[in-house]
Amino acid sequence: MDLSVINPILLVAALMSAATPILLAATGELVVERAGVLNLGVEGMMIVGAICGFAIAVETGSPLTGFVAAAVGGAVLSLLFAFLTQVTLANQVASGLALTLFGLGLSALLGQGYVGVKPPRISDIGFGPLADIPVIGPILFSHDPILYFGIFLVAGVWAVLKFTRVGLILRAVGENHDAAHALGYKVVRIRTLAIMFGGACAGMGGAYISLIRVPQWTEGMTAGVGWIALALVVFASWKPWRVLLGAYLFGGITQLQLNLQGAGVAIPVEYLAMSPYVITIVVLVVLSADKSAAPGSLGRTFHASH
Amino acid sequence: MKLKTLLASAAMALGLASGAFADGHEKTKVGFVFVGPIGDGGWTYEHNKGRLAVEEALGDAVETVYVESVAEGPDSERVMTEMALNGADLIFTTSFGYMDPTINIAAKFPDVKFEHATGYKRADNVSTYSARFYEGRAIQGHIAGKMTKSNIIGYIGSYPIPEVIRGINSAFIHAQKVNPDVEFRIVWAYTWFDPAKEADAAKVLIEQGADVVLQHTDSTAPQAAAQEAGNVVTFGQASDMGQYAPFPRVSSIIDDWAPYYIARTQAVIDGTWESTDTWDGIGPGMVGIGEISDAVPADVKEEALAMKAAIADGSYHPFTGPIKKQDGSDWLADGEVADDGTLAGMNFYVEGLTGEIPQ
């Protein structure tokens, strides 16, 4: 065992990067669920975002354009879900699962010409001398712009939900859509916008994997991250800062266990490997204990005539 | 996860329902169960190439169906059952974790022939087949030992099963032979295919000083991570992964299943199929060595090719004594060659490797 080979600074920097796809997707899903919609299609929207972002970044040579395309791709796919659940009043769970299946297939089709292609790299934000500060520099000031965007997104979503009229309306729709409707709010329109926002965030999360973390396109490359993001929203009791905490916790434990394995620590590898997922189980326990935190109308179908 | 399970079975039901209509029963129907997506660029990609080769070689006489990304364990039983119920005559299950499910389902469908890759349990209607990947690992180990400057070689393991442990031992023995100071750092990913996790594992190993990374997982993500790091050597796994040549990917182990798949399908058509155990290596061509790139010094390349030739003609066995086990006890005496039984069930490290095999 040789713990000195683990560099804690690199570890923290790596966990922030590892957590970002989950963070983006979970923040988007949080907004969707606060509006009272349960969209299980996160995985599908992520993988479609991953290939849209990858393809456009390769074609245009600009990774940032790729991220915009990923957001658009995720949002467009989520419109399908919005149409099914908000217009035709289909079951949300079934529609969400179908969206994931569809997204996985569609992305495989779109990505056929992109296997083995190298995407343009996104450069880290230049903070100049700040990046040279010992310890703090590598942790806080040496990342790509999307990572910072993820953190600002959490702060933004939190502020909007807590302090603004828009946030209040969104929460009202999620807590009691009949009451919100009676007050004159357009429930379907608000929910559709929330679903598109969630789709855009998931798409960017997927593109973060294909353009920054792995950088390459491989079929099925999100490999279940969307489901972890979904679980995280519940674990976080639908609160943005807790989503950030949860994502960093999950990403951190994942990185730490790989580091500990490499260093040859005498903890059985099985325990290390399962440790990030134990959180997911805890999530389910928390879910059953903390029902009050769920938005009142979550997953329920709304129609003005009911 | 539960939802993923649900999803996989839903996908499977959808995929197979559509196949049920065209059941004229003249064609021989061959099913394939894949552990990853066919576009993974590695393991499943090569199995699917074998499937396509069957279609091409036997034409109208066969019909093939496949289900990709099937989780190992109970999920795979459902997929196999569906395939058997839909009239498959021969089913290839292409991952170690399908071993018990294959045996279970084969017992329920005695008229359907099963072929399980890399396992060791057989029945009257279950054959096993595998490639001697460790032969390729020996060549990799030789090149790796010569190429490393930090003397730290990273190894991304999938699951601690004999096939993977054999590869680690074979690579280590040959790396140590040419470089006595070499050290292996092993990370178990507990997945066959998860690009993000494989990339993370590669990055961790590189951060810890490895300048050669060997992988026993199926995606090309570690290659991309090595390329990003700049001065790290990798090897293609299961497939050539030639898009990362000439550097970081300096060579590869390629699985060529096509001749076997064609022969076994033909045997079913002819009615001559019998339960067998096939374990072929470089000699018969089931294991190929991808082109050694110019990033490898010419003399090292020559030595590697000489070893390949010696393994192919049987004059050299990668596990030739004297070799001790990790705990220092004797395993093979001087000149003694490991028997297949020990190799097939290998569950120990050889001397010099650190760490424990997860049990």
Boltz contact constraints between the chains, C-beta under 6 A:
constraints:
  - contact:
      token1: [A, 5]
      token2: [B, 208]
      max_distance: 6.0
  - contact:
      token1: [A, 10]
      token2: [B, 207]
      max_distance: 6.0
  - contact:
      token1: [A, 97]
      token2: [B, 7]
      max_distance: 6.0
  - contact:
      token1: [A, 101]
      token2: [B, 11]
      max_distance: 6.0
  - contact:
      token1: [A, 115]
      token2: [B, 39]
      max_distance: 6.0
  - contact:
      token1: [A, 116]
      token2: [B, 243]
      max_distance: 6.0
  - contact:
      token1: [A, 209]
      token2: [B, 196]
      max_distance: 6.0
  - contact:
      token1: [A, 213]
      token2: [B, 196]
      max_distance: 6.0
  - contact:
      token1: [A, 214]
      token2: [B, 195]
      max_distance: 6.0
  - contact:
      token1: [A, 214]
      token2: [B, 196]
      max_distance: 6.0
  - contact:
      token1: [A, 214]
      token2: [B, 199]
      max_distance: 6.0
  - contact:
      token1: [A, 214]
      token2: [B, 221]
      max_distance: 6.0
  - contact:
      token1: [A, 214]
      token2: [B, 224]
      max_distance: 6.0
  - contact:
      token1: [A, 215]
      token2: [B, 224]
      max_distance: 6.0
  - contact:
      token1: [A, 216]
      token2: [B, 224]
      max_distance: 6.0
  - contact:
      token1: [A, 218]
      token2: [B, 195]
      max_distance: 6.0
  - contact:
      token1: [A, 218]
      token2: [B, 219]
      max_distance: 6.0
  - contact:
      token1: [A, 219]
      token2: [B, 37]
      max_distance: 6.0
  - contact:
      token1: [A, 219]
      token2: [B, 39]
      max_distance: 6.0
  - contact:
      token1: [A, 220]
      token2: [B, 37]
      max_distance: 6.0
  - contact:
      token1: [A, 220]
      token2: [B, 69]
      max_distance: 6.0
  - contact:
      token1: [A, 221]
      token2: [B, 195]
      max_distance: 6.0
  - contact:
      token1: [A, 223]
      token2: [B, 194]
      max_distance: 6.0
  - contact:
      token1: [A, 227]
      token2: [B, 1]
      max_distance: 6.0
  - contact:
      token1: [A, 227]
      token2: [B, 3]
      max_distance: 6.0
  - contact:
      token1: [A, 227]
      token2: [B, 4]
      max_distance: 6.0
  - contact:
      token1: [A, 258]
      token2: [B, 187]
      max_distance: 6.0
  - contact:
      token1: [A, 258]
      token2: [B, 200]
      max_distance: 6.0
  - contact:
      token1: [A, 258]
      token2: [B, 201]
      max_distance: 6.0
  - contact:
      token1: [A, 258]
      token2: [B, 204]
      max_distance: 6.0
  - contact:
      token1: [A, 259]
      token2: [B, 204]
      max_distance: 6.0
  - contact:
      token1: [A, 261]
      token2: [B, 187]
      max_distance: 6.0
  - contact:
      token1: [A, 262]
      token2: [B, 185]
      max_distance: 6.0
  - contact:
      token1: [A, 262]
      token2: [B, 187]
      max_distance: 6.0
  - contact:
      token1: [A, 262]
      token2: [B, 204]
      max_distance: 6.0
  - contact:
      token1: [A, 262]
      token2: [B, 205]
      max_distance: 6.0
  - contact:
      token1: [A, 262]
      token2: [B, 208]
      max_distance: 6.0
  - contact:
      token1: [A, 264]
      token2: [B, 354]
      max_distance: 6.0
  - contact:
      token1: [A, 264]
      token2: [B, 355]
      max_distance: 6.0
  - contact:
      token1: [A, 269]
      token2: [B, 188]
      max_distance: 6.0
  - contact:
      token1: [A, 269]
      token2: [B, 358]
      max_distance: 6.0
  - contact:
      token1: [A, 270]
      token2: [B, 358]
      max_distance: 6.0
  - contact:
      token1: [A, 273]
      token2: [B, 190]
      max_distance: 6.0
